[in-house]
Each structure stands twice: as structure tokens, then as C-alpha cells.
């Protein structure tokens, strides 16, 4: 009998990770040097058989092997520029909102608002431009990135 599970990993812009198994949140890994952007770009998926303390052993699967049918990788939108070019407007950013101190500012979506105005200094871990449809951006204003 074939069994399957759906494993989801949400890598947040604050560099924490949330692990889901069959749609149920199982674990949140805090931001750390292990999760910093330099470690994940370019992004790759690593599938491992490592046993971790937060994952309960499944006796039914003991001594079994796993076959990976397929893997999908999705990236949540960062800057969308859906309203205007104002960095500080929440509606211009994806679900994670405006990048906070020490997190990544990700530009990975097509946008018509490619002139971004930064009016206050931003303390970012990194500024990332990723995606085949990501346009060129220009930044202006009194704030520093």
C-alpha cells in the first residue's frame, strides 16, 4: 500500500522557516545564521532523511524507503508596487509586508512601479532581485538601504 505525505516549508523574509506536514504547522525554526540569505540564494531544495526532534517517528514507516514523486518550489511575492513607488506603503509589499530590520527585501515580481522612493533608512539583511520577469528598479529619496 502506498502512503504519501505533503511536506511544506515556508521560508519567510525574516529568515525563519515554518514546516507543515499534510497542511498542519509542525515546527517554526527561528532566524539564525543557518537560515541567512547567503545560505539560501540561489535557492535549492534539499530532501533529507535526517531525523529531527520535533518530528514524531512513524513506526509504520520504520525500515521503509521513500520515493519522491515531485517537488514544487514557490516564492512568495516581495515588492509588488501595486499602489505606487512608496517603500513604506504596506500595500506595495506581498503577504509578509514591509521588510523589517535584519530581514530580506525581495523584488521578484513584475511591477509597473519600478521607481521606489525610500524616505527613511532601512536596516536590511539583504536586497534581493530574483526572477525572470523582474524589471530593473531605481531607488531615490532621503533614506538609505
N, C-alpha and C positions, 0 to 999 in steps of 0.2 A: 504494500500500500504506500503510495507516495504522499508525503506530507510536505507542506510548504509554510513558510513564514514570510512576512513582508517586513523588511528592516528599513527604517528611515533614519537618516541623520540630518539634522538641521544645523548648519554651520552659520551662526549669527554674526552680524557685523561687529559685535563686541568680542568676537573670537571664542565665545563659549559654544558648546555643542549640546544639542538635545538629541537623545536616542529614543526612537519609537520602535516597538515591536508589535506588529499587527494593529497599528494605529494607536497603541497605548503608550503614553510617555513613560519611559522606564528609568531614565537617568539624565542628569544635566551635568556636563563637565564644565567647570569654571574656566575663565580665561587664564591662560598660562603661557609660558614660553613654548610649550609643546604645540599650542594652537595658534601661535602668532602667524601673521600673514606670510612672512617669509617662508614658513614651513608648508603653506598650502598653495602657493602660487608658483608654477601653474598647478591648478587643481588636479588631483588624481584620486581615484578611488582605490583603496587597498582593502581587500577582503582577507580576513584572518580567522584562524581557528582558535585564537587566544581565549582562554577562559578569564573572565573578569569578575570581580567580586560582587558586582551589582546584578549580574545575570544568573538567575537560578538554573542549576543543572537540570536538564530534562533527561530522566532515566531512560525513557523510551527511545531516545536518540543515542544513548551511550554505545560506543563502538560502531556507529553508523558513519557513513560518509555523506558529504553534502555535494550536491550538484547545483551550480549557479546557472540558472536559465538565462537571465539577462540582468543588467544593471542600468539604471537611469540616473542621470545627474541633472539636477535643476539648480539654477542660481536665482535667488530672489532678487527682484529689482532694487537697485540703489536709487540714484538720481533719476527721476522721471521728467522733471521740468514741466509737469503738466499744467502749472498755472502761469509761471513766469520764470525769470532767471534768479530769483532771490534765494540764496543758500539757506537763510533762516526760516523760510516758509515750509512748514511741515508737509503741506500738500504737494510739494515738489519732490518728495522722497518716497520710497517704497514703504512697505509694511514696518520696517524697523525704525523708520523716522529719521530725523536729523542725526548724523553721526555725533556721538558724544566723545568726550576726551578719551584718547587712547584707543579708539576704535577705527575701523577702516571706512573711508568714504569711497564707495564703489560707483563707478559710472559704467553701466553695462547694458543700457537700453537705448534705442533710438529716441531722439528728442529734438523738437524744433527749437527749444530754448537752450542754445549752446553757449550763450554768453552769461556766465554765472557771476553774480555780484556777492562778494563776501565783505560784510560791513564790520565784523568782529573777528578777532584772532581765533583760530580753530586749532585745538591740540589733537592732532590725529596720529594714529599709528602709521597709517599709510594712505596714499591716494592711488586708487587703482582704476585703470581704464581697461576694460575687458569685453570682448565680444565683436563679432564680425560686423554688426550693424551699429556699433558705437561711433558717433561722429566725433570730429575734432571739437574741443572745447576751448574757450578763452575765459580767463578769470580776471576780475577787476574789483576795485573797492579798497577801502582802508584797512580791511582785515588781512591777516597773514595766515597762510596754510602751513 
